[in-house]
Amino acid sequence: MAESPEAIDFEALFATAARVQTFAYAPYSRFRVGAAILGDDGVVYPGCNVENAAYPSGSCAEQGAISAMIAGGGRRIRAILVLGDGDELVTPCGACRQRIREFAAPETPVAIAGPGGIRQMFSLAELLPASFGPDNLRR
């Protein structure tokens, strides 16, 4: 069971996402995104978007943070924060929602932030209702 959002240091996640957002490689869209994951090991893992001239070959910030978590030894997402610029909420794309689902419980908090801070908080279940995940494959 995921912990309550009140127990998460979202300021640390925001600071990490803001720092790594500056490293995003976005020469085509010029839309930089940063993400930070609090892993089950207590470590905060960063990720940023990386574009590619062959557009489908790019990667999202959430994907990078998940890869960093796995490479660092973490196995479960306790919380995630996604940071993007602009007036609209920068929520995870559909593919990233499914990626997050692989490593997170439905109750896992997903914070959506802009340059000024957190704009809205969701649970993973709110972003990806009735999802298909690892439990569906257990016999």
N, C-alpha and C positions, 0 to 999 in steps of 0.2 A: 504494500500500500504506500502511495506517495505521501510525503509530508506536506503540511499546510504551507501555503505561500508565506505566511508570517515567519516561518522558521528559516527562510532562505535569505541570504545576504544578496539581494538584488542590486545593491549599489556596487558590489564587487563584480557581479556579472556585467553590469552596465559599463563600468570602467574598462573591463577587459574587451568587451565588444567595441567600445569607442576607440580604444587603442588599435585594435587589429583592423578595424574598418579603414583606417588610414593606409593600410598596406594592400587593400583590395586591388586586384588587377582588372580594371574595367575600362579599357581604352575605347570600346565600341559604344556601350550604353552610357558611360560616365556615371553609372548608378552603383555606388559602393555600398556594400552590406557587410556588417559585422555580426558575429554570433558568439555566444559564450554558453557553455554547458557546465553545470555543476554535476560531476560524476559521482557515482556511488562510493568512490574512494576519497571524496572530499576535495578533489582537485578541480580547478576551473580550467576548462579547455577552450581555446579560441578557434575561430574559423572566419575566413573572409571569402567573398566570391572571387572566382578566377575565370575570366572570359577567355574565349578562344575564337580565332578567325572562322573556324568551322563551328558555328554557333551551338549546335547540340553537344559539343565536346566540352563546354564550360562546366563549372561546378559552383554550386550555391554555398553560401557561408555556413549554413547548417550542416551540409554534407562534409565540409572541411572540419568543422568542430567535432562531428561524430567520428571521423577518421582519426583525429588527434586523440580523442578519448580512448578509442580502441587501441591505438598504437601506444598510448601511455599506460595501459593496463586497466582502465575503467571498463565496466561492462553494462552499467545501467545509468540512465539519465535521471537525476533528481529534479532538475529544473533547467530550462533553457530560456535565453533572452535573444531576441533578434532585433537588430538596430539598422534602420534605414532612414534616408533623408526624404523630404517631401511632405506634402500635406496629408496624404493617405496613409493608412496603416500598412506596414510592410510585414505581412504575415507570411509564414512558410508556404511555398508552392505545394501543389498536390504531391509531387514526388518526395519532397522533403517531409511532409506530414507523415507519409508512409515510412520514410527512413527513421524519423523520430519514434514512430510507433514500434519499430523493431526493438528499441532499447528503453522504452518508457511505458509506464502504466497509464491508463486512461485519465487518472487524476493528476498526472504530472503538470505542474504549472508552466505555461508558456507565456512569457512576458514580451510584449511588442513595444518597442521604444523608438523614439525619434531623438534628434539632437538634444532636446531639452529634458529627456528622461522617459520613464515608462508612460505609455499612452493608454494601454489596455492590457488586461490580464485575462487569459483563457486557460481552461484545462485542455489537455490533448483531446479528450472526448468531445469537447465543444468544437474543436477544429476538424476532427475526423470522427464523426459519429458512426456507430455500428461498424467499427473498423475490423479488418482482417489482420491478424497478427500471429506471432509464434504459437500461441495457445491453440489456434485453429488447426495446426499441423501435428499436435501431440495426440498420440493414440492411447 
